[in-house]
């Protein structure tokens, strides 16, 4: 079953610190977030497994899946619903074998060359970007803009979510480019009221 990519929250430990990770995520889900990715580049696997288990419990009954960023072992050990990997985070086939067929598996794609090498049978969705430069990732590829996003979407055999500096006012151009949704970090995690911030993504622009 394909995940709902409409509004995909990627967590940031610094931006979520004041309110707390679980409270931020629960508020965002109340607002309408459809998928949550736990992302923390600096935590140990053990710390992330604990965080993932707490988040999984907090999301219980919401119908919103929990995805782990990069760390296959954490996804498996924590019982998360899936994994998102980048181009340098391991083999897709190995991740699928470890996760099982029921898990959600996503891959970041920045170029048409990368798109041409994916195995659509092993993946559930693609993360396309960055659309804009973003402070959450200093080593990102060159920004695509909406025209570049549309080019990648047109070449994608899978559902896709746009990522990279996106805010509520970008919903329409992302949809016009053909992507199935937006992945967002600071426009939700860095806001004083995450629930209200999420609702703005669903308001007519």
N, C-alpha and C positions, 0 to 999 in steps of 0.2 A: 504494500500500500504506500503510495507516494505521500510524502509529508506536505503539509500546507505551508508554503513559503511566503505567504502574503506579507507578514511582518516578523522578521527573524531577529531576535535579540541576541547580540554577542556581548557577554559580560566583560567588564574591565574592573580588576580588583581595586584600583585607585579611585576610579569614579564612583564605585559602589560603596566605598569604605564608610562614608558618613552615615548613610542610612542602613548599611549592612546588605550583604549579597542576597540573602534569602528574602528579606523584606522588599528589596528593589525588584527582584524577579517576580514575586507574588503580586506586587502592585502593577507591574507591567503586564502580567497575564490577565489581571482584572480588566485592564484597559483594552486588551484585545490581541496581544502578542500571540503568534501561532506556533513559534518554535524558539527554543532557548539553547544557546551554545555556551558552555562553560569554558572560558579562555583565561588562562593565567600562565604566562611564560616563565614565571619565576618560582612558583610553588613546586615543592617536591611531588613525586607521584603519590606518596602517602597522604600528603595534605590535600591534594586534588581528589583522591578517592573519598576522603572524609567529606569534602565540600560537595562532591557529586551526590553522595548518598543523602546528605541533608537536603540538597536541592530536589532530588528525586522524590523524597518524602513530602517536601513542600508543594510539589507539583501534582501529587497524587490526586486523582479525581478530576483534574482540569482538562485532560485530553491533550495537553501540550507536551511534546516529546523533549527530552534532554539529550543534547549532543555534546560530545567532548571534543575540544580542539586539539588536534595533533597526537595526543597520547593514547595509543592503542591499548596499552596495558591498563590504563585508568578506565577507559570505556568498558573493557571486559570485566575488570575487578569490581567496579562500582555498580554494575547492572544498568548502566545508562542505555538509552534507546538507540544510540548511534555514535558516529565519529565523523569529524570533518578534517581532512588532511590537505596540506599544500603540496606543491610539486616536488618538494625535497623531504617530505615526511614519511617516506616508505612506499612500498609497492601496494597498489590498490588491490591486487589479487590476494596478497598476504593478509591485508586488513579484512577483506571480505571473508576469507577462510576462517580467520580468528573470531570474527563477530557473528558469523552465521547469516543465513539468508534473510532472516526477519529484521535485522538491524538496518537502520538508515545510514547510508554512507555517501558523503559528499566530498567533492574535490574542487580546489581553487584552480581556475584557468584564467590566464591573462592574455594569451595570444592564440591566433589561428593555428600556429604550429603545434601548440600544446593540445588544442582541441582535436587536431587530427590524430593524436596518439592515444586518446582515451578509449577505455573499454566500456561502452554504455551498458553492457550486460551486468557489470559488476557494481555500477553506481546507481544512485537514486536521484541525484541532482548535482548541479554545478554552481559554484560561487564565482561570479564574473566581476572582475574589477582589478584595480580600483577605478571607480568612475571619476573620483576626485582624489587629490592628495589628502592624506589623513595623518594626524599626529599619532594615532594608535599603532602605526606600523611604519618604522623609519626606513626599512629596506624594501618597500613596495615597488612594483613595476611602474612604468610610466602611466599616468592617468589616461583612461580610455575616452572620457567624455561620453555623452549620450550617443554620438554617432558610432564610436568604437564599440560601445555596449551593444548597439543594434546589430553591428556586424557579427559579433560573437554569438549573440542570441540566434541569429539567422542560421549560423553554422552548427548550433548545438542540437544533438539528438535527444537531449534530456531537459526536464524542467530546470529553470535557472533563477538564481537570486542575485541581484546586483548589490555590490558592497563598495564602500569607500567614500566617506565624507557626506553621506546622504542624510537629508532632513525631510520634514513633512512636506515642504514645498516641492520636493523632487518626485513625489508619488506619480504624478501624471506623466512626466517625461520618461520615467523608468518603465511605466506601463506601455507608453507609446513605442518604446524601444523593443518591446516584446517580452521583457522579463516577467517572471511570475510573482516577484515580490522584491522587497528591500531588506537587506541586513544592516542593522543599525547598532552603533555602540553609544557614542557620546550624546546623541539626540534623545536618548532615553536614560542611560546610566548617569549622565552628568546633570540631570535636571532635578530641581527641587521636588517636583511631583511627577514621578515616573508614570503613574496611571494617566494623568492628564496629558502628559507628553505623548503617550501612545495614542490616545484618542484623537489627537490632532492629525495623525496619519490617516485616519478614516473619515475626516471631515472633507466636504467639497472644497476644492482649492479655487 
